[in-house]
Amino acid sequence: MAAKWIEFLTGSLDDKKAYRQHKARIAALPEPYRTAANAFER
């Protein structure tokens, strides 16, 4: 029950987890690819 309220207030927890995993994958890239990926996000 409490998890449902938390998700209602903050958004989907699964979406947040996927976003954090995505950012971790970008951070693990070598420098030229990381820069390109960050520029692509902007």
PDB file with SEQRES, HELIX, SHEET and CRYST1 records, atoms N, CA, C and O in Angstrom:
SEQRES   1 A   42  MET ALA ALA LYS TRP ILE GLU PHE LEU THR GLY SER LEU          
SEQRES   2 A   42  ASP ASP LYS LYS ALA TYR ARG GLN HIS LYS ALA ARG ILE          
SEQRES   3 A   42  ALA ALA LEU PRO GLU PRO TYR ARG THR ALA ALA ASN ALA          
SEQRES   4 A   42  PHE GLU ARG                                                  
HELIX    1 AA1 ALA A    2  THR A   10  1                                   9    
HELIX    2 AA2 LEU A   13  ALA A   27  1                                  15    
HELIX    3 AA3 GLU A   31  GLU A   41  1                                  11    
CRYST1    1.000    1.000    1.000  90.00  90.00  90.00 P 1           1          
ATOM      1  N   MET A   1       0.823  -1.194   0.000  1.00  0.00           N  
ATOM      2  CA  MET A   1       0.000   0.000   0.000  1.00  0.00           C  
ATOM      3  C   MET A   1       0.864   1.254   0.000  1.00  0.00           C  
ATOM      4  O   MET A   1       0.625   2.177  -0.779  1.00  0.00           O  
ATOM      5  N   ALA A   2       1.859   1.288   0.864  1.00  0.00           N  
ATOM      6  CA  ALA A   2       2.710   2.479   0.947  1.00  0.00           C  
ATOM      7  C   ALA A   2       3.488   2.697  -0.345  1.00  0.00           C  
ATOM      8  O   ALA A   2       3.700   3.837  -0.759  1.00  0.00           O  
ATOM      9  N   ALA A   3       3.910   1.615  -0.978  1.00  0.00           N  
ATOM     10  CA  ALA A   3       4.666   1.743  -2.227  1.00  0.00           C  
ATOM     11  C   ALA A   3       3.809   2.403  -3.304  1.00  0.00           C  
ATOM     12  O   ALA A   3       4.320   3.154  -4.135  1.00  0.00           O  
ATOM     13  N   LYS A   4       2.531   2.129  -3.290  1.00  0.00           N  
ATOM     14  CA  LYS A   4       1.632   2.726  -4.285  1.00  0.00           C  
ATOM     15  C   LYS A   4       1.560   4.243  -4.107  1.00  0.00           C  
ATOM     16  O   LYS A   4       1.553   4.980  -5.092  1.00  0.00           O  
ATOM     17  N   TRP A   5       1.505   4.715  -2.859  1.00  0.00           N  
ATOM     18  CA  TRP A   5       1.483   6.154  -2.598  1.00  0.00           C  
ATOM     19  C   TRP A   5       2.794   6.801  -2.978  1.00  0.00           C  
ATOM     20  O   TRP A   5       2.816   7.896  -3.539  1.00  0.00           O  
ATOM     21  N   ILE A   6       3.900   6.118  -2.670  1.00  0.00           N  
ATOM     22  CA  ILE A   6       5.220   6.667  -3.010  1.00  0.00           C  
ATOM     23  C   ILE A   6       5.336   6.813  -4.521  1.00  0.00           C  
ATOM     24  O   ILE A   6       5.795   7.843  -5.017  1.00  0.00           O  
ATOM     25  N   GLU A   7       4.920   5.785  -5.252  1.00  0.00           N  
ATOM     26  CA  GLU A   7       4.966   5.863  -6.720  1.00  0.00           C  
ATOM     27  C   GLU A   7       4.030   6.936  -7.247  1.00  0.00           C  
ATOM     28  O   GLU A   7       4.334   7.580  -8.251  1.00  0.00           O  
ATOM     29  N   PHE A   8       2.912   7.135  -6.595  1.00  0.00           N  
ATOM     30  CA  PHE A   8       1.985   8.178  -7.028  1.00  0.00           C  
ATOM     31  C   PHE A   8       2.626   9.560  -6.870  1.00  0.00           C  
ATOM     32  O   PHE A   8       2.466  10.418  -7.739  1.00  0.00           O  
ATOM     33  N   LEU A   9       3.334   9.775  -5.791  1.00  0.00           N  
ATOM     34  CA  LEU A   9       3.943  11.076  -5.522  1.00  0.00           C  
ATOM     35  C   LEU A   9       5.215  11.319  -6.328  1.00  0.00           C  
ATOM     36  O   LEU A   9       5.443  12.435  -6.795  1.00  0.00           O  
ATOM     37  N   THR A  10       6.045  10.295  -6.496  1.00  0.00           N  
ATOM     38  CA  THR A  10       7.361  10.493  -7.111  1.00  0.00           C  
ATOM     39  C   THR A  10       7.451   9.995  -8.537  1.00  0.00           C  
ATOM     40  O   THR A  10       8.404  10.341  -9.235  1.00  0.00           O  
ATOM     41  N   GLY A  11       6.518   9.210  -8.995  1.00  0.00           N  
ATOM     42  CA  GLY A  11       6.573   8.624 -10.327  1.00  0.00           C  
ATOM     43  C   GLY A  11       6.942   7.154 -10.224  1.00  0.00           C  
ATOM     44  O   GLY A  11       7.172   6.637  -9.130  1.00  0.00           O  
ATOM     45  N   SER A  12       6.995   6.498 -11.343  1.00  0.00           N  
ATOM     46  CA  SER A  12       7.259   5.071 -11.382  1.00  0.00           C  
ATOM     47  C   SER A  12       8.667   4.757 -10.881  1.00  0.00           C  
ATOM     48  O   SER A  12       9.644   5.345 -11.345  1.00  0.00           O  
ATOM     49  N   LEU A  13       8.763   3.836  -9.940  1.00  0.00           N  
ATOM     50  CA  LEU A  13      10.066   3.438  -9.420  1.00  0.00           C  
ATOM     51  C   LEU A  13      10.844   2.642 -10.466  1.00  0.00           C  
ATOM     52  O   LEU A  13      12.073   2.700 -10.499  1.00  0.00           O  
ATOM     53  N   ASP A  14      10.139   1.899 -11.322  1.00  0.00           N  
ATOM     54  CA  ASP A  14      10.803   1.150 -12.389  1.00  0.00           C  
ATOM     55  C   ASP A  14      11.456   2.097 -13.397  1.00  0.00           C  
ATOM     56  O   ASP A  14      12.550   1.826 -13.893  1.00  0.00           O  
ATOM     57  N   ASP A  15      10.785   3.201 -13.694  1.00  0.00           N  
ATOM     58  CA  ASP A  15      11.352   4.185 -14.615  1.00  0.00           C  
ATOM     59  C   ASP A  15      12.603   4.815 -14.026  1.00  0.00           C  
ATOM     60  O   ASP A  15      13.586   5.033 -14.735  1.00  0.00           O  
ATOM     61  N   LYS A  16      12.570   5.108 -12.733  1.00  0.00           N  
ATOM     62  CA  LYS A  16      13.732   5.700 -12.071  1.00  0.00           C  
ATOM     63  C   LYS A  16      14.910   4.731 -12.061  1.00  0.00           C  
ATOM     64  O   LYS A  16      16.056   5.138 -12.254  1.00  0.00           O  
ATOM     65  N   LYS A  17      14.627   3.445 -11.835  1.00  0.00           N  
ATOM     66  CA  LYS A  17      15.680   2.429 -11.832  1.00  0.00           C  
ATOM     67  C   LYS A  17      16.301   2.308 -13.222  1.00  0.00           C  
ATOM     68  O   LYS A  17      17.521   2.214 -13.350  1.00  0.00           O  
ATOM     69  N   ALA A  18      15.472   2.310 -14.257  1.00  0.00           N  
ATOM     70  CA  ALA A  18      15.977   2.207 -15.629  1.00  0.00           C  
ATOM     71  C   ALA A  18      16.825   3.425 -15.979  1.00  0.00           C  
ATOM     72  O   ALA A  18      17.841   3.295 -16.661  1.00  0.00           O  
ATOM     73  N   TYR A  19      16.417   4.606 -15.520  1.00  0.00           N  
ATOM     74  CA  TYR A  19      17.190   5.830 -15.786  1.00  0.00           C  
ATOM     75  C   TYR A  19      18.557   5.765 -15.105  1.00  0.00           C  
ATOM     76  O   TYR A  19      19.569   6.120 -15.710  1.00  0.00           O  
ATOM     77  N   ARG A  20      18.593   5.315 -13.850  1.00  0.00           N  
ATOM     78  CA  ARG A  20      19.875   5.197 -13.145  1.00  0.00           C  
ATOM     79  C   ARG A  20      20.786   4.185 -13.825  1.00  0.00           C  
ATOM     80  O   ARG A  20      21.993   4.410 -13.910  1.00  0.00           O  
ATOM     81  N   GLN A  21      20.232   3.071 -14.316  1.00  0.00           N  
ATOM     82  CA  GLN A  21      21.025   2.081 -15.042  1.00  0.00           C  
ATOM     83  C   GLN A  21      21.562   2.675 -16.339  1.00  0.00           C  
ATOM     84  O   GLN A  21      22.707   2.420 -16.714  1.00  0.00           O  
ATOM     85  N   HIS A  22      20.746   3.458 -17.017  1.00  0.00           N  
ATOM     86  CA  HIS A  22      21.160   4.110 -18.257  1.00  0.00           C  
ATOM     87  C   HIS A  22      22.324   5.063 -18.000  1.00  0.00           C  
ATOM     88  O   HIS A  22      23.305   5.061 -18.744  1.00  0.00           O  
ATOM     89  N   LYS A  23      22.217   5.884 -16.941  1.00  0.00           N  
ATOM     90  CA  LYS A  23      23.290   6.821 -16.599  1.00  0.00           C  
ATOM     91  C   LYS A  23      24.566   6.080 -16.213  1.00  0.00           C  
ATOM     92  O   LYS A  23      25.661   6.545 -16.530  1.00  0.00           O  
ATOM     93  N   ALA A  24      24.452   4.946 -15.541  1.00  0.00           N  
ATOM     94  CA  ALA A  24      25.623   4.150 -15.165  1.00  0.00           C  
ATOM     95  C   ALA A  24      26.302   3.578 -16.409  1.00  0.00           C  
ATOM     96  O   ALA A  24      27.530   3.531 -16.481  1.00  0.00           O  
ATOM     97  N   ARG A  25      25.505   3.144 -17.385  1.00  0.00           N  
ATOM     98  CA  ARG A  25      26.094   2.622 -18.624  1.00  0.00           C  
ATOM     99  C   ARG A  25      26.841   3.722 -19.365  1.00  0.00           C  
ATOM    100  O   ARG A  25      27.916   3.474 -19.913  1.00  0.00           O  
ATOM    101  N   ILE A  26      26.292   4.931 -19.393  1.00  0.00           N  
ATOM    102  CA  ILE A  26      26.970   6.049 -20.056  1.00  0.00           C  
ATOM    103  C   ILE A  26      28.263   6.398 -19.323  1.00  0.00           C  
ATOM    104  O   ILE A  26      29.280   6.676 -19.959  1.00  0.00           O  
ATOM    105  N   ALA A  27      28.232   6.385 -17.999  1.00  0.00           N  
ATOM    106  CA  ALA A  27      29.425   6.716 -17.210  1.00  0.00           C  
ATOM    107  C   ALA A  27      30.534   5.690 -17.418  1.00  0.00           C  
ATOM    108  O   ALA A  27      31.709   6.014 -17.245  1.00  0.00           O  
ATOM    109  N   ALA A  28      30.183   4.462 -17.786  1.00  0.00           N  
ATOM    110  CA  ALA A  28      31.176   3.408 -17.985  1.00  0.00           C  
ATOM    111  C   ALA A  28      31.824   3.463 -19.375  1.00  0.00           C  
ATOM    112  O   ALA A  28      32.794   2.750 -19.630  1.00  0.00           O  
ATOM    113  N   LEU A  29      31.300   4.292 -20.262  1.00  0.00           N  
ATOM    114  CA  LEU A  29      31.854   4.374 -21.615  1.00  0.00           C  
ATOM    115  C   LEU A  29      33.200   5.082 -21.620  1.00  0.00           C  
ATOM    116  O   LEU A  29      33.464   5.910 -20.749  1.00  0.00           O  
ATOM    117  N   PRO A  30      34.069   4.763 -22.605  1.00  0.00           N  
ATOM    118  CA  PRO A  30      35.309   5.533 -22.769  1.00  0.00           C  
ATOM    119  C   PRO A  30      34.975   6.989 -23.110  1.00  0.00           C  
ATOM    120  O   PRO A  30      33.881   7.287 -23.589  1.00  0.00           O  
ATOM    121  N   GLU A  31      35.908   7.871 -22.864  1.00  0.00           N  
ATOM    122  CA  GLU A  31      35.666   9.319 -22.921  1.00  0.00           C  
ATOM    123  C   GLU A  31      35.016   9.824 -24.216  1.00  0.00           C  
ATOM    124  O   GLU A  31      34.000  10.512 -24.122  1.00  0.00           O  
ATOM    125  N   PRO A  32      35.526   9.535 -25.406  1.00  0.00           N  
ATOM    126  CA  PRO A  32      34.867  10.148 -26.580  1.00  0.00           C  
ATOM    127  C   PRO A  32      33.409   9.700 -26.739  1.00  0.00           C  
ATOM    128  O   PRO A  32      32.565  10.486 -27.172  1.00  0.00           O  
ATOM    129  N   TYR A  33      33.111   8.452 -26.394  1.00  0.00           N  
ATOM    130  CA  TYR A  33      31.748   7.951 -26.515  1.00  0.00           C  
ATOM    131  C   TYR A  33      30.854   8.545 -25.426  1.00  0.00           C  
ATOM    132  O   TYR A  33      29.683   8.833 -25.670  1.00  0.00           O  
ATOM    133  N   ARG A  34      31.410   8.728 -24.221  1.00  0.00           N  
ATOM    134  CA  ARG A  34      30.652   9.322 -23.121  1.00  0.00           C  
ATOM    135  C   ARG A  34      30.259  10.753 -23.459  1.00  0.00           C  
ATOM    136  O   ARG A  34      29.125  11.165 -23.214  1.00  0.00           O  
ATOM    137  N   THR A  35      31.196  11.509 -24.022  1.00  0.00           N  
ATOM    138  CA  THR A  35      30.912  12.889 -24.402  1.00  0.00           C  
ATOM    139  C   THR A  35      29.814  12.940 -25.458  1.00  0.00           C  
ATOM    140  O   THR A  35      28.910  13.772 -25.386  1.00  0.00           O  
ATOM    141  N   ALA A  36      29.899  12.053 -26.429  1.00  0.00           N  
ATOM    142  CA  ALA A  36      28.883  12.009 -27.486  1.00  0.00           C  
ATOM    143  C   ALA A  36      27.521  11.630 -26.914  1.00  0.00           C  
ATOM    144  O   ALA A  36      26.509  12.214 -27.300  1.00  0.00           O  
ATOM    145  N   ALA A  37      27.481  10.669 -26.007  1.00  0.00           N  
ATOM    146  CA  ALA A  37      26.214  10.245 -25.419  1.00  0.00           C  
ATOM    147  C   ALA A  37      25.606  11.367 -24.585  1.00  0.00           C  
ATOM    148  O   ALA A  37      24.394  11.577 -24.622  1.00  0.00           O  
ATOM    149  N   ASN A  38      26.427  12.081 -23.844  1.00  0.00           N  
ATOM    150  CA  ASN A  38      25.906  13.198 -23.037  1.00  0.00           C  
ATOM    151  C   ASN A  38      25.415  14.328 -23.937  1.00  0.00           C  
ATOM    152  O   ASN A  38      24.400  14.957 -23.638  1.00  0.00           O  
ATOM    153  N   ALA A  39      26.112  14.588 -25.021  1.00  0.00           N  
ATOM    154  CA  ALA A  39      25.663  15.623 -25.956  1.00  0.00           C  
ATOM    155  C   ALA A  39      24.360  15.218 -26.629  1.00  0.00           C  
ATOM    156  O   ALA A  39      23.492  16.057 -26.871  1.00  0.00           O  
ATOM    157  N   PHE A  40      24.227  13.941 -26.929  1.00  0.00           N  
ATOM    158  CA  PHE A  40      23.000  13.443 -27.546  1.00  0.00           C  
ATOM    159  C   PHE A  40      21.811  13.610 -26.606  1.00  0.00           C  
ATOM    160  O   PHE A  40      20.709  13.917 -27.061  1.00  0.00           O  
ATOM    161  N   GLU A  41      22.013  13.415 -25.305  1.00  0.00           N  
ATOM    162  CA  GLU A  41      20.941  13.598 -24.340  1.00  0.00           C  
ATOM    163  C   GLU A  41      20.489  15.054 -24.247  1.00  0.00           C  
ATOM    164  O   GLU A  41      19.304  15.338 -24.075  1.00  0.00           O  
ATOM    165  N   ARG A  42      21.443  15.963 -24.362  1.00  0.00           N  
ATOM    166  CA  ARG A  42      21.081  17.393 -24.282  1.00  0.00           C  
ATOM    167  C   ARG A  42      20.269  17.771 -25.479  1.00  0.00           C  
ATOM    168  O   ARG A  42      19.862  18.925 -25.609  1.00  0.00           O  
TER     169      ARG A  42                                                      
END                                                                             
